[in-house]
Amino acid sequence: MNCLKWSLCVGLLFCAGLLQAQSGTQLLRRAKAETDPAQQVRLLTQAVKKAPNLAAAWHSRADAYLALGKHKQAVADYTRALALTPKDPFRYYARALAYMQEHKYSLALPDLSKAISFKKDYPDFYLNRARCAKALGQYTLAVADYKKYLSRRKQTPAVAQELAESYIYAYKYEQAEKPLQWLMRQEPSAPQSYYLLGRIRHNQGRLDEAVSYYSKAINRAEDFAPAYRYRAAAFKDMGESEAAAEDYSKLVELTPEPIFYNRRGLVYEEMHQWDKALADYTKTIELSPKWPIAYNNRGYVYLKQKKYAAARADFETAIKLDDTLPTPYINLAGLYWLQKKDRRNVYRHLEKALKRNFKDFDSLYDEDRKGWMFQGINKTAEFRAVMYQ
């Protein structure tokens, strides 16, 4: 046993001695021959100690750190390599890709622009800058860069979809049609192109056509959640409440997010199915307990059910969470009128809503909207004077 321990110690000392004897360049070559990134980091750490001006060693260690998921260390090493070789476009590109992995697109974009300034004919620089610009909402730049990329490379389904999305977000619907039609020919069984064509028709107000395209997307992938989301919205806008509720039900099954329970609750409100709306708003609050809109919406249902104490508690919670919202003040004004015919508190809360930029005056006179809360008082000159002061 002692002999074995002695042999191991001698072996480790021998290996350490070999590392010390090798130059930075030799250690770099050894690291490149390695497949284990942790081992690469060990060798390259020795390399940069031996040769701190060896930019390739810093860059290679950054690559190894990236493979290990250590983004902070990777960025630091890419930055060190850039300081040594500030005109190398691929070092800017490598750091940009590291930033993109962390979704730090605002940091990646200037690195990609710098890379392009040194090497204008490299297509992947444009592709990744387009992706950063798209993520940052800079759709004009994104479209321009996708087109530059495609002037040098063949179109792929992924790029066609990204280009079409950029056109759609930039409200250039006609231009979006061409890559989508190409995508449909390339992948006729894929749902994405039909869904995006539905989004175009939806944005153009052509709701029947939008529903048709969303349905085609769903027929190709029955669990394609985005198509259910927007088909439900289209059905709601068309007054097809039952169809909208059905799609939202499928959506909460696929992606049980609070926003979709809240939207289904709004549909149930339109259908006057108050218990179902109440259940959905309660579920929304359970999933997102600090979302004021959900409390306001549930309070409104309580108001419809004449559960005034519960309604008031929800409106006040909504205001506590965000006192800039005008609607809870409107609803509280309605509560004071319905429950107590308390003119002073009605006007006090209406004035608070007005100070928070409430503009939908017509709704207070419409029985199918909020006018039912103010029956009688909304016919008075005093009420109109408060509204239009």
Helices and strands as residue ranges (DSSP letters): H 2-21, H 24-33, H 37-50, H 55-67, H 71-84, H 89-101, H 105-118, H 123-135, H 139-150, H 157-169, H 173-186, H 192-203, H 207-220, H 225-237, H 241-254, H 258-270, H 274-287, H 292-304, H 308-321, H 327-340, H 343-355, G 361-364, G 371-374, G 377-379, H 381-387
